[in-house]
Amino acid sequence: MEFKRLSDRILYALQMALEQKDLQVAEELNAALEESLTRKAGGKGFVERRDFTIEYEAALDELHRLRGMI
């Protein structure tokens, strides 16, 4: 994984937390990731140009599974 943005680093940490099944840390990292992806978004005429990566979607799926386990 290439770390071009802060969100890339947070996603990597989220993936690690999920691998370790650490729900509390994963939840906080997910919130931080959402914030980093949307903080400069919005405003008049804003159009999101970035797609969510396969890795992010997989992490969200894993987070949902972990929530169901605990």
MDAnalysis code that builds the backbone (N, CA, C; Angstrom):
import MDAnalysis as mda
import numpy as np

u = mda.Universe.empty(210, n_residues=70, atom_resindex=np.repeat(np.arange(70), 3), trajectory=True)
u.add_TopologyAttr("name", ["N", "CA", "C"] * 70)
u.add_TopologyAttr("resid", np.arange(1, 71))
u.add_TopologyAttr("resname", ["MET", "GLU", "PHE", "LYS", "ARG", "LEU", "SER", "ASP", "ARG", "ILE", "LEU", "TYR", "ALA", "LEU", "GLN", "MET", "ALA", "LEU", "GLU", "GLN", "LYS", "ASP", "LEU", "GLN", "VAL", "ALA", "GLU", "GLU", "LEU", "ASN", "ALA", "ALA", "LEU", "GLU", "GLU", "SER", "LEU", "THR", "ARG", "LYS", "ALA", "GLY", "GLY", "LYS", "GLY", "PHE", "VAL", "GLU", "ARG", "ARG", "ASP", "PHE", "THR", "ILE", "GLU", "TYR", "GLU", "ALA", "ALA", "LEU", "ASP", "GLU", "LEU", "HIS", "ARG", "LEU", "ARG", "GLY", "MET", "ILE"])
u.atoms.positions = np.array([
    [0.848, -1.180, 0.000],
    [0.000, 0.000, 0.000],
    [0.890, 1.238, 0.000],
    [0.560, 2.183, -0.861],
    [1.305, 3.430, -0.937],
    [0.603, 4.470, -0.070],
    [1.375, 5.197, 0.724],
    [0.813, 6.176, 1.659],
    [0.923, 7.579, 1.081],
    [-0.004, 7.951, 0.209],
    [-0.003, 9.288, -0.372],
    [-0.740, 10.284, 0.515],
    [-1.725, 9.803, 1.251],
    [-2.576, 10.672, 2.069],
    [-2.653, 10.144, 3.492],
    [-3.061, 11.013, 4.382],
    [-3.292, 10.602, 5.769],
    [-4.299, 9.462, 5.814],
    [-5.319, 9.539, 4.979],
    [-6.349, 8.500, 4.980],
    [-5.765, 7.126, 4.630],
    [-4.707, 7.081, 3.826],
    [-4.063, 5.808, 3.503],
    [-3.434, 5.185, 4.749],
    [-2.809, 6.013, 5.550],
    [-2.173, 5.525, 6.783],
    [-3.216, 5.071, 7.801],
    [-4.300, 5.833, 7.896],
    [-5.364, 5.457, 8.831],
    [-5.997, 4.139, 8.393],
    [-6.211, 3.966, 7.098],
    [-6.772, 2.718, 6.587],
    [-5.873, 1.543, 6.939],
    [-4.572, 1.713, 6.800],
    [-3.631, 0.644, 7.139],
    [-3.747, 0.287, 8.628],
    [-3.821, 1.306, 9.487],
    [-3.975, 1.062, 10.926],
    [-5.317, 0.380, 11.218],
    [-6.368, 0.784, 10.514],
    [-7.682, 0.158, 10.673],
    [-7.613, -1.320, 10.308],
    [-6.952, -1.628, 9.214],
    [-6.805, -3.023, 8.805],
    [-6.076, -3.834, 9.875],
    [-5.052, -3.242, 10.481],
    [-4.319, -3.934, 11.548],
    [-5.214, -4.172, 12.758],
    [-5.991, -3.160, 13.144],
    [-6.893, -3.302, 14.286],
    [-7.920, -4.402, 14.020],
    [-8.403, -4.473, 12.799],
    [-9.372, -5.509, 12.444],
    [-8.738, -6.896, 12.482],
    [-7.509, -7.002, 11.999],
    [-6.804, -8.287, 12.054],
    [-6.650, -8.758, 13.493],
    [-6.439, -7.799, 14.401],
    [-6.263, -8.120, 15.812],
    [-7.592, -8.204, 16.557],
    [-8.681, -7.999, 15.819],
    [-10.036, -8.045, 16.377],
    [-10.222, -7.065, 17.545],
    [-9.637, -5.890, 17.397],
    [-9.729, -4.834, 18.404],
    [-10.828, -3.865, 17.968],
    [-12.051, -4.150, 18.386],
    [-13.208, -3.389, 17.941],
    [-13.137, -1.928, 18.369],
    [-12.736, -1.653, 19.595],
    [-12.702, -0.273, 20.082],
    [-11.764, 0.586, 19.236],
    [-10.574, 0.109, 18.993],
    [-9.612, 0.863, 18.181],
    [-10.100, 0.953, 16.735],
    [-10.662, -0.132, 16.209],
    [-11.174, -0.127, 14.843],
    [-12.281, 0.916, 14.670],
    [-13.160, 1.031, 15.649],
    [-14.236, 2.022, 15.580],
    [-13.663, 3.439, 15.548],
    [-12.672, 3.704, 16.395],
    [-12.080, 5.041, 16.436],
    [-11.320, 5.348, 15.153],
    [-10.603, 4.366, 14.628],
    [-9.893, 4.568, 13.374],
    [-10.863, 4.759, 12.216],
    [-11.978, 4.050, 12.235],
    [-12.987, 4.228, 11.192],
    [-13.540, 5.653, 11.226],
    [-13.797, 6.165, 12.428],
    [-14.283, 7.542, 12.553],
    [-13.231, 8.531, 12.038],
    [-11.973, 8.292, 12.372],
    [-10.893, 9.158, 11.897],
    [-10.769, 9.082, 10.375],
    [-10.946, 7.893, 9.835],
    [-10.865, 7.721, 8.389],
    [-11.995, 8.474, 7.687],
    [-13.194, 8.358, 8.214],
    [-14.323, 9.089, 7.637],
    [-14.068, 10.591, 7.682],
    [-13.529, 11.070, 8.805],
    [-13.223, 12.493, 8.951],
    [-12.167, 12.928, 7.943],
    [-11.134, 12.132, 7.790],
    [-10.058, 12.515, 6.870],
    [-10.516, 12.485, 5.413],
    [-11.477, 11.644, 5.102],
    [-11.981, 11.566, 3.732],
    [-12.967, 12.676, 3.398],
    [-13.599, 13.266, 4.422],
    [-14.674, 14.226, 4.158],
    [-14.415, 15.623, 4.692],
    [-13.336, 15.867, 5.392],
    [-13.164, 17.150, 6.070],
    [-13.087, 18.346, 5.143],
    [-12.553, 18.179, 3.953],
    [-12.482, 19.309, 3.033],
    [-13.506, 19.155, 1.914],
    [-14.490, 18.341, 2.173],
    [-15.526, 18.090, 1.173],
    [-16.701, 19.022, 1.410],
    [-17.504, 19.130, 0.423],
    [-18.731, 19.900, 0.562],
    [-18.611, 21.264, -0.074],
    [-19.521, 22.100, 0.297],
    [-19.546, 23.425, -0.290],
    [-20.349, 23.421, -1.584],
    [-20.594, 24.593, -2.046],
    [-21.419, 24.750, -3.242],
    [-20.744, 24.100, -4.451],
    [-21.485, 23.231, -5.103],
    [-20.997, 22.601, -6.312],
    [-19.984, 21.496, -6.114],
    [-19.810, 21.024, -4.870],
    [-18.819, 19.978, -4.605],
    [-19.233, 18.662, -5.245],
    [-18.293, 18.014, -5.904],
    [-18.502, 16.693, -6.481],
    [-17.363, 15.803, -6.006],
    [-17.682, 14.712, -5.329],
    [-16.656, 13.770, -4.862],
    [-16.038, 13.083, -6.072],
    [-14.715, 13.183, -6.175],
    [-14.032, 12.598, -7.319],
    [-13.298, 11.315, -6.968],
    [-13.119, 11.072, -5.681],
    [-12.410, 9.856, -5.289],
    [-13.399, 8.738, -5.049],
    [-13.058, 7.572, -5.536],
    [-13.846, 6.379, -5.264],
    [-13.288, 5.716, -4.020],
    [-14.153, 5.038, -3.292],
    [-13.658, 4.248, -2.184],
    [-12.901, 3.065, -2.757],
    [-11.775, 2.781, -2.172],
    [-10.947, 1.697, -2.676],
    [-11.513, 0.353, -2.266],
    [-11.073, -0.659, -2.949],
    [-11.460, -2.030, -2.603],
    [-11.027, -2.331, -1.171],
    [-9.841, -1.815, -0.786],
    [-9.344, -2.058, 0.560],
    [-10.252, -1.436, 1.616],
    [-10.751, -0.223, 1.338],
    [-11.631, 0.443, 2.296],
    [-12.952, -0.313, 2.416],
    [-13.497, -0.726, 1.302],
    [-14.748, -1.484, 1.336],
    [-14.569, -2.803, 2.086],
    [-13.441, -3.467, 1.887],
    [-13.165, -4.720, 2.594],
    [-13.028, -4.476, 4.094],
    [-12.384, -3.367, 4.459],
    [-12.234, -3.036, 5.883],
    [-13.596, -2.765, 6.515],
    [-14.468, -2.057, 5.808],
    [-15.811, -1.802, 6.335],
    [-16.594, -3.093, 6.503],
    [-16.466, -3.994, 5.538],
    [-17.133, -5.288, 5.659],
    [-16.633, -6.045, 6.881],
    [-15.333, -6.033, 7.083],
    [-14.743, -6.722, 8.235],
    [-15.172, -6.066, 9.540],
    [-15.259, -4.740, 9.562],
    [-15.717, -4.034, 10.758],
    [-17.154, -4.438, 11.092],
    [-18.003, -4.536, 10.095],
    [-19.390, -4.973, 10.329],
    [-19.427, -6.401, 10.882],
    [-18.568, -7.270, 10.351],
    [-18.518, -8.646, 10.869],
    [-18.044, -8.662, 12.317],
    [-17.018, -7.865, 12.622],
    [-16.486, -7.820, 13.986],
    [-17.529, -7.279, 14.949],
    [-18.293, -6.282, 14.539],
    [-19.367, -5.763, 15.388],
    [-20.358, -6.866, 15.731],
    [-20.655, -7.724, 14.786],
    [-21.602, -8.801, 15.005],
    [-21.071, -9.894, 15.908],
    [-19.752, -10.028, 15.968],
    [-19.135, -11.075, 16.794],
    [-19.078, -10.683, 18.266],
    [-19.014, -9.403, 18.528],
    [-18.801, -8.950, 19.914],
    [-20.081, -8.411, 20.512],
])
